[in-house]
Amino acid sequence: MTTERVLWVTGGGSGMGAASAEAAARTGWTVVLSGRRVEQLEAVAGRIRAAGGAAHVLPLDVTDASAVEAAQEALLTEHGRLDGLVLAAGLNAPARRWDDQTTDSFRRILDTNLTAVVTVVDAALPALRSSGSGVVVVVSSYAGWSFQPGAGVAYSASKTALGSLTRTLNQQEAPHGLRSTHLCPGDVATDFLDQRPQVPDAAARAVMLTPEDIGRTVAFVLDAPAHVRIDELVVSPVSQR
């Protein structure tokens, strides 16, 4: 009899989060989808169920620490365990330079891209330790691996910091069998591109990665043997500059 594996996906309503959830469900994970847009979460869960997978919706604003704790408790009450995290919620803004950004925007971006990751991981750690082979996939960015001038002050700072976060997890939590991956995708054709100062057109998007490319990558990490840790993984389209 196969033991259920439970995966919690933040940013699970669209883009890379949704694609990762669908790919994981195809390999047998029970997926819990979190995000702020309930209709989109339900749509993703519906697709997973229609394909024969198991999916549950757990609405959440990851920047609300008390809500994160309540969601984690609700997940454990419902499923009794947690074996994996995919942290895919992200934010950027068109105003990305020192001469046009605001400190309020800077804080919002860091709250979503960095502080919320810490908040969710911290809430989930006891259950992940109990799993004995917990796995965390932090969806970062090409800008978290290699400096990208157009990515923005706040976005670049937040994504670069995720590399250190995953390394500390791996160094400190190895005795509990926990593994963390700093996943750095290059250009991906998702709605997130609409946050760029110059929004890419259809021709530019056609040569980018697809969300499904990232979903398959995340599934590969999640399903690696328990003794295998993938510390950092960079995936980019051939067209990446």
C-alpha positions as CSV (number, residue, x, y, z in Angstrom):
1,M,0.0,0.0,0.0
2,T,1.4,3.4,-1.1
3,T,1.6,6.1,1.6
4,E,-0.1,9.4,0.8
5,R,2.3,12.2,0.1
6,V,0.9,15.7,0.8
7,L,2.2,18.7,-1.1
8,W,1.4,22.4,-0.2
9,V,1.7,24.8,-3.2
10,T,1.6,28.5,-2.6
11,G,0.8,30.7,-5.7
12,G,-1.1,27.6,-6.9
13,G,-3.8,29.4,-8.8
14,S,-1.8,30.2,-12.0
15,G,1.5,30.1,-13.8
16,M,4.3,28.0,-12.5
17,G,2.5,27.2,-9.2
18,A,-0.5,25.7,-11.0
19,A,1.7,23.8,-13.5
20,S,3.8,22.4,-10.6
21,A,0.7,21.3,-8.8
22,E,-0.7,19.5,-11.8
23,A,2.6,17.8,-12.6
24,A,3.0,16.7,-9.0
25,A,-0.5,15.3,-8.9
26,R,0.3,13.2,-11.9
27,T,3.0,11.5,-10.0
28,G,0.8,10.7,-7.1
29,W,1.0,13.7,-4.7
30,T,-2.1,14.9,-2.9
31,V,-1.9,18.6,-3.6
32,V,-3.1,21.4,-1.4
33,L,-3.4,24.7,-3.4
34,S,-3.1,28.1,-1.7
35,G,-3.4,31.6,-3.1
36,R,-5.7,34.6,-2.9
37,R,-7.9,34.0,-5.9
38,V,-10.3,31.2,-5.0
39,E,-11.9,30.8,-8.4
40,Q,-8.5,30.2,-10.0
41,L,-7.5,27.7,-7.3
42,E,-10.8,25.8,-7.8
43,A,-10.1,25.7,-11.6
44,V,-6.7,24.2,-11.1
45,A,-8.1,21.7,-8.5
46,G,-10.8,20.8,-11.0
47,R,-8.3,20.0,-13.7
48,I,-6.3,17.8,-11.3
49,R,-9.4,15.9,-10.2
50,A,-10.5,15.5,-13.8
51,A,-7.2,13.9,-14.6
52,G,-7.6,11.5,-11.7
53,G,-5.5,13.3,-9.1
54,A,-6.2,14.5,-5.6
55,A,-6.4,18.3,-5.0
56,H,-7.7,20.5,-2.2
57,V,-8.1,24.3,-2.0
58,L,-6.9,26.3,0.9
59,P,-7.2,30.0,0.2
60,L,-4.5,32.1,1.7
61,D,-2.7,35.5,1.6
62,V,0.9,34.3,2.3
63,T,1.9,37.8,3.6
64,D,-0.5,37.4,6.5
65,A,1.5,35.5,9.1
66,S,-1.5,34.6,11.3
67,A,-3.4,33.3,8.2
68,V,-0.4,31.1,7.3
69,E,-0.3,29.5,10.7
70,A,-4.1,28.9,10.6
71,A,-3.8,27.4,7.1
72,Q,-1.0,25.1,8.2
73,E,-3.1,23.9,11.1
74,A,-6.1,23.3,8.8
75,L,-3.9,21.3,6.4
76,L,-2.6,19.1,9.2
77,T,-6.1,18.6,10.6
78,E,-7.4,17.5,7.2
79,H,-4.4,15.4,6.0
80,G,-2.4,14.5,9.1
81,R,1.0,15.1,7.4
82,L,3.0,17.3,5.1
83,D,5.8,16.1,2.9
84,G,6.5,18.9,0.5
85,L,6.3,22.6,-0.2
86,V,6.3,24.4,-3.5
87,L,6.6,28.1,-2.9
88,A,5.6,29.9,-6.1
89,A,3.8,33.1,-4.9
90,G,5.6,36.1,-6.4
91,L,5.3,39.8,-7.0
92,N,7.1,42.5,-9.0
93,A,6.2,46.0,-10.2
94,P,6.8,48.1,-13.4
95,A,8.6,50.7,-11.4
96,R,11.9,48.9,-10.7
97,R,14.7,51.5,-10.5
98,W,16.1,53.5,-7.7
99,D,14.7,56.6,-9.4
100,D,11.1,55.5,-9.8
101,Q,10.4,52.8,-7.1
102,T,8.8,53.6,-3.8
103,T,9.7,52.1,-0.4
104,D,6.1,50.9,0.0
105,S,6.4,48.9,-3.2
106,F,9.8,47.6,-2.1
107,R,8.3,46.3,1.1
108,R,5.4,44.7,-0.7
109,I,7.7,42.8,-3.1
110,L,10.0,41.6,-0.3
111,D,7.0,40.7,1.9
112,T,5.7,38.4,-0.9
113,N,8.9,37.0,-2.4
114,L,11.0,36.6,0.7
115,T,9.3,37.1,4.1
116,A,6.3,35.0,3.1
117,V,8.6,32.2,2.1
118,V,10.2,32.3,5.5
119,T,6.8,32.4,7.2
120,V,5.4,29.4,5.3
121,V,8.6,27.4,5.8
122,D,8.7,28.2,9.5
123,A,5.1,27.1,9.9
124,A,5.6,23.9,8.0
125,L,8.9,22.8,9.4
126,P,7.6,20.6,12.3
127,A,5.5,18.6,9.9
128,L,8.3,18.4,7.3
129,R,10.7,17.2,9.9
130,S,8.2,14.5,11.0
131,S,7.9,13.4,7.4
132,G,11.6,12.2,7.5
133,S,12.1,13.1,3.8
134,G,10.5,16.5,3.4
135,V,11.3,18.5,0.3
136,V,11.0,22.2,-0.3
137,V,11.1,23.8,-3.8
138,V,11.6,27.6,-3.6
139,V,10.6,29.1,-7.0
140,S,13.1,31.9,-7.3
141,S,14.2,33.4,-10.6
142,Y,17.1,33.6,-13.1
143,A,17.6,37.0,-11.3
144,G,18.2,35.1,-8.1
145,W,21.1,33.2,-9.8
146,S,22.6,35.8,-12.1
147,F,22.3,39.6,-11.9
148,Q,19.6,40.9,-14.3
149,P,19.5,44.7,-14.7
150,G,15.9,44.8,-15.7
151,A,14.5,42.6,-12.9
152,G,14.3,45.5,-10.4
153,V,15.9,46.5,-7.2
154,A,13.4,44.9,-4.9
155,Y,12.8,41.8,-7.0
156,S,16.5,41.1,-7.5
157,A,17.2,41.6,-3.8
158,S,14.4,39.3,-2.7
159,K,15.2,36.5,-5.2
160,T,18.9,36.6,-4.5
161,A,18.2,36.2,-0.7
162,L,16.3,33.0,-1.5
163,G,19.5,31.3,-2.4
164,S,20.9,31.9,1.1
165,L,17.6,30.8,2.6
166,T,17.6,27.4,0.9
167,R,21.3,26.9,1.8
168,T,20.6,27.4,5.5
169,L,17.7,25.0,5.3
170,N,19.9,22.4,3.8
171,Q,22.7,22.9,6.2
172,Q,20.6,22.9,9.3
173,E,17.7,20.5,8.5
174,A,19.7,17.7,6.9
175,P,19.5,15.6,10.1
176,H,15.7,15.5,9.7
177,G,16.0,14.4,6.0
178,L,14.8,17.7,4.7
179,R,15.9,18.9,1.3
180,S,15.5,22.3,-0.3
181,T,16.0,23.5,-3.9
182,H,16.6,27.0,-5.1
183,L,14.8,26.8,-8.5
184,C,15.8,29.6,-10.8
185,P,13.7,29.8,-14.0
186,G,14.6,32.0,-16.9
187,D,11.9,33.7,-18.9
188,V,8.6,31.9,-18.6
189,A,5.5,32.9,-20.6
190,T,3.0,33.6,-17.8
191,D,0.8,36.5,-16.8
192,F,3.6,37.6,-14.5
193,L,5.2,39.2,-17.6
194,D,2.4,41.8,-17.5
195,Q,4.3,43.4,-14.5
196,R,7.2,44.3,-16.7
197,P,7.8,48.0,-17.8
198,Q,7.6,46.8,-21.4
199,V,5.3,43.8,-21.7
200,P,6.6,41.2,-24.1
201,D,4.6,40.6,-27.2
202,A,3.4,37.2,-28.5
203,A,6.6,36.7,-30.6
204,A,8.8,37.2,-27.5
205,R,6.7,34.9,-25.4
206,A,6.7,32.1,-28.1
207,V,10.4,31.4,-27.4
208,M,10.2,31.5,-23.6
209,L,9.7,28.5,-21.3
210,T,6.2,27.4,-20.6
211,P,4.7,26.9,-17.1
212,E,4.6,23.2,-18.0
213,D,8.3,23.2,-18.5
214,I,8.7,24.4,-14.9
215,G,6.0,22.0,-13.7
216,R,8.0,19.0,-15.0
217,T,11.2,20.4,-13.4
218,V,9.5,20.7,-10.1
219,A,8.1,17.2,-10.3
220,F,11.6,15.9,-11.0
221,V,12.8,17.6,-7.8
222,L,9.9,16.4,-5.7
223,D,10.3,12.8,-6.8
224,A,14.1,12.5,-6.4
225,P,15.1,9.7,-4.0
226,A,15.2,10.7,-0.4
227,H,19.0,10.7,-0.3
228,V,19.3,13.1,-3.2
229,R,19.3,16.8,-2.7
230,I,19.2,19.3,-5.6
231,D,20.6,22.4,-4.0
232,E,20.1,24.8,-7.0
233,L,18.6,24.3,-10.4
234,V,18.7,26.9,-13.2
235,V,16.3,26.3,-16.1
236,S,16.3,28.8,-19.0
237,P,15.1,28.9,-22.6
238,V,17.7,28.8,-25.4
239,S,16.7,32.4,-26.1
240,Q,17.7,33.7,-22.6
241,R,20.0,36.7,-22.6
